[in-house]
């Protein structure tokens, strides 16, 4: 995995170093995570899975802080390892990676700690010191003996079984050069970037889904009236100086600008802590959540680089080339927020939001009340009455930010819901 790690770090550094992107990157450094960012130093919650989920999120800030594709993959590997370790001790749910021997006498807390430590040190080597400190504290709190030793061995075995399974999943070759094609509708690099993000990510092996089951129809024809209406809407409401966008819509755009895996992980963590789920339930819920988002990125990027559709800022600047008499160019137009360096269709931010929401709805229903903070709009708290409400707001944020066409958001919702519903059926209860 060394080649992949090098590419991942290079990609993340190029994003972090770009000054304008950074309403996000600066907050990631200054505000790692409200309340739980320093989880390794806080008293451990009763549920070890929640504890290690907090450790993992704290570790992401400098390591994969602006690379949500890698975040999704790492979190999926982490929680699947923990899930499999626990179900080798007490098989309540189907395991993901077969072959782990039953270990009914192993200590669950030791298994969770060891599995988490192995994955995080391997996939986030820059954060080894933070992880090792948390690991040492976790083991020190557990009584020595055969059960603890067995748990450590089981956790390590589960982690390596999972990482070996993903060794050749295609992530190594995802960060490859991209050459834009000329012509109307074609994706072009958007300032301040001179590259496209992870053009090969759509070829990464999914964790659960089959890509063909979640395929989309494609962007709107440039000459259609529907496309002209979409362009007019994003041009009006997504303009950096829009007089149409409300103050709340501006807040929503900035609030949901952070990386999807971290934001939705925080939602799930809060809900599970409040519901006092046990370790087995938490492990399965986190695994399904991150499988859905990881597969959402894979399916979404497969579509993005299949269609290579231009972003609104490019389309508005070059509207005279689109062949549509209902559109007019505006070379001075700029979006509210920086456009991420990937094609428009579909909005993977929306894909991930709805895939996550569908999993959480299946697990906990859609009447859950919770409050949420954001890494990209510190000191602001938004309140929600369900997961679908958050997913809807999350998708609309990309329109308010001026960085996605409405059709990309609508289709992202359709793909995300399809993926989330499919993933929610995985790892069924066995007793």
N, C-alpha and C positions, 0 to 999 in steps of 0.2 A: 504493500500500500504506500510505499515511500513516494513513488511517482505521483500518485493521486494527491497525497498530502501536500507535496510541493506545489502542484497546480492549484489546489484549493487555497493555500495560503497566499499565493501570488494574486489570484483573483480577488480575494478579500482585501488584500493590501491596496490594490488599485482602486477599489471602491472607497475604502476608508480614507485614502489620501486625497480624494477629490473633494475640494473644500465645499462645493455647493451641495453635495449630497447630504450633507451632514447635518443639517438639522438632526438627522438620525444618528450619524456616527458619533457626533459630539455627545449626544445624550447617552449613548451606549457606554461611553467612557465615564461621563460625570454621574450618571444615574444608572448603575448596572441593573438594579432591580429593586423596586420599592419593597421595603420591609424584609424580603427574603433574599436579597442579593448576597448577604453575608451568611447564608444558611449554615455553612460548616461551623461557624462560631456560636450559633444559637443552640439552645437546648433542643435535643432531637425530639421530633414528634413521635407518638406511639407507633405510627406506621412507618417502617423503614423505607418503603417504596417512595413515599412522599418526601422523606428526608433526602434520598439520593436523587430524586427528580429535581429538588431545589439545588443540590450541589451541582448537578449537570447544567442547569440554567445559568448558575453563577459562572461556570467555567466557559460558557459560550461567548461572553462579552468580548474578550480580546481575541478569541481564536476563530470563531466563525460568525462574528457579529454582524457582518453584512453579506453573508453568503447563505441565504435561507435554504437553498437546495441541499447543501452539505449539512446544515442543521437538521433538516428533515430526515436525512439518511442516518445520521448519527443517533438521533433520538429514537428512531425506529429500531435500530440495532440494539441500543442500550436496553430499551424496555422489553423487547422480545427476549433478550437474554435473561432478564430478571423474571419475566413470566415463565419461561421454560424451567428455570432453576426452582422456582416455587412449586411448580406442578410436578416436578420430579420428587418433591418431598410429600406432597398431598395433591393427587391429581383431581382437581376440581374442574378444570377446563382443559380442552385439547391443547397439546403442545404445538408449537410452531415448527421447530427443528427436531426431527425424530432422532432417537439413538441414545439419549441420556438415560443412564440406569436409574432405577428407582432408589431414592435415598431417604426413606421415611424417618430416619434418626438424625438427619442433618438439621442444624439450627437455621431456621428461615432468615433471621437477621444477618447471620454471617454469610449466607448464600447471596442475599441481596447486595450486601456491601462488596463482596468479592467480585460478583458479576459486573457491578457498576464500575468498580475500580479498574478492572481489566479493559473494559470498553473505552472508558474515558482517557486513561493513560495512553492507550494505543491510538485513538482517533483524535485526541486533543493533547498532543504531547507538550505543547507550550504551557498547559495548565497542570502538569504533573504534580507540582508542589502543592497546589490547592487541593487536588484530588487525594494525594497521599496523606495530607494532614487530616482531611475528613475521614479517610479510611482508618488511619491510626486511632482517631477518636472513637470511631464506631466500634472497632474491635476491642479497644480498651474497656468499653462499657459492657462487653459480653463476658460471661463466665467461661474460663478455659475448660477444655475437656474434649472428649471425642466428638460430641455433637458440633462444637464450634469448628473443629478441624475438618469434619465431614462437610459442614456448610461451606467453608472456604473452598475446599476442593470442588464441590459441586458448582458453586458460582463461577469459578474459573473455567470449568469444563463447559458450562452453558455459554459463557461469553465467547470462548474460542470456537465452539461449534457454530455459533451464529456468525462470527466474523469470517470464519473460513467459508461459510456458505455464501457470503457476499463478496468474497475476495475477487472474483472475476465478473462482477455484475455490470460492468460497463462504465462505472464512475471514473475509472482511470483515464478514459479517452473523451470525457465530456467537455473539458475545457480546451477547445481547439480553436484555431483561427477561423474567422468568418469574413467572407468577402461579399458585401452587398451587391445586388444586381441593380442595374439602372431601370428606370421606368416608373410610371405612376402606380401607386399601391404597394411598391416594394419597400421593405424595411430598410431604413438608412440609420447610421449611427446618430444618436441624439446628444447634443452638448450637455455636459462637458466630456462625454465619453468618446473614445476612438476605438471601441471594441464592442462586441456583442457577448452577452453572458451565457456561457455553457451551452453552445449550440448542439452538443452531443447528449445533453441530459435526457432527451426524449428516447434515447436508445438504452438507457439504464434499465436493468431488469426490474419490473415491478415487484413489490412484496406480496401482493395478493391478487390484483386484478389482471384481466386480459385487456390489452389496449383496444382491441377491435370492438369490445363491448361498450366502449365509452367514447367512440369517435364522434366528431362534430361535422357539420356540413360546410363550414368555411365562412369567411367574411362576406359582407354585403357587396354586391356589384357596385363599382364606383359610379356607374351612370344611373343608379336607381334613386328614386325620390327618398326612399328610406335612408340611404346613405347620406344624402344631402341633409336630411333632418337630424341625423346623428351628429354630423359634423357641425351643424349650426348650434346644436345644444351644447356640445363640449366646448365649442368656441366661445359661447356666451357665459356659461356657468363656471368653466374651468380656467378662464383668463386670470392671470395674476392680479389684475385690477378690476375684476368683475364687479359690476353693480347689481347683478342678479343674485349672486351667491350670498346667502345669509351668514351671519356671524357663527351660527351653530354649524352650518355646513362647512365653513372654513375650519372650525374646530374638529369636526369629524374627519376631514381630509388629513389633518396633521396627526390626529390621535391614532388613526389606523395605518399610518405610514410605516410603522415598524414591521420587522420581519414576522410573517404569519406564524411560523412554528413556535416562536417564543410567546407571542400574544395569546394564541389559543391554548398553548400549554399552561399559561398562567390561569386562564379561565378554568380549565379542567382541574388544575391543582387546587384552586380555591374551593370549587364545588365539592371535590372529594374530601377535602379537609373538613368542610362544614358538615358533610353527610357522614363523616366518621366511617368511611368504607374500610374494609380490612385489606391486608397486603395483597391477597390474591385478586380481589376485585380491582384494586388500584392498578396492579400490574397489567391486568387484562385491558382495563380502560385506557391506560396510557399507550399500550401497545396498539390497540385498534385506532386510537386517535392519530398516532404518528405513522402508522401504516397508511391511513387514509390521506394524510397530508403528503407523505413521501410519494405515494402513487399519484396524488393530484399533481405534484410538480412534474413527474415523469410524463403523465398523459397530457398535461397542459403544454409542456415544452415540445412534446411530439407534434402537437398541433401548431404551436408557434412557429417552428422551423420548417414545417410542412407548407404553411401558407405565407410566412414571411411578410405579414401585412404591416404597413407603415403606421407609425404612431401619430396621434393627433397633431403634434407640433409640426411634423414633417408634412402631413396632409394639408394643414391650413396654410403653411408657407407656399406649398406647391399646388394649390387648388386649381391653378390655370391649366395644369397638365392632366387633370383627372377625367376630362371629357364630359363633365356634368355641368350643364348651363345654370344649375341652381346653386352652385358653389362659387365663392369668390376668394381670391388669395389675400392674405394679410401677412406680409413679411415681418412685421414687428410683433406678432402675437407670441406670448410666452405663457406656459402653464403656471399654476400656482406653485406646484412642487416639481422637483427635478424628475424627469422621466427616466425610469430604470432602463438599463441597456439591453433590452430584449424586445422582440416584436410584440405587436399589440394583441393579436387574436390567439387564444382567449385571454382574459384577465386571470392569471394564475393566482393572484391575490384573492379573487373571488372564488376560484376553484377550491383553494385551500379552506377558505372560510366556510363554504357550504359543505365540503366533505367532512370537516371537523364537526360542524353543527349537526349533521345527520347522525354521526356516530354518537355524539353526546345526547341527542334526542332519544335515540334507541336505548341508551343506557339509563338515562335519568329523566326522560320526559322533557317537555318544552315549557314548563311553568316554573323553572328555577329562577329565583331572584338572586342577583349578585351585582357587585360593583367592580369596576375594572379601571386600572391605571395603565398608562402607556409609556414606553421608553422614549417615544419621539415627541411627546407633549407632557413633560413632567408637571406635576402638581395639579393635573386635571383628572378628575374622577368622573366616569360616566356610569350610569345605572341601567340595568337591563332586567327584563322580566322573562327572558327565554333565550335559547341559543339561536333560534331563527331570527329574532330581532337583531342580535349582534351580527349575524352573517349578512343580513340585508344591509345594515349600516356599513359594514366592512366593504361590501361590494360597491355601494354608492360612493364611498370615499374616493374611489379612483376617478369617478366622473368629476366630483367636486375639485379634485386635485388637478384636473386637466390632462391626465396621463393615459386615459383609456376611452375608447368609444363606447357608447351605451350597449351596442351589439356585443362587444367583447365581454362586457359585464354580464349581460343576459345569458350568453352562451357559457360563460364561466360558471354561473349558477347552475345551469342544466347539467354540465359535466361534473361539477362538484357534488351535487346531490346524488347523481348516479353512482359515483365512486364511493361516497360515504355509505350509501345504502348497501352496496355490495360488500364493503369491508366489514360493516357491522355484523355480518353473518359469520365472520371467521371466528376461530377459537371458541367453539360452542361449549356450553357446560356439559360435563360428562357424568356428573352425579349431583 
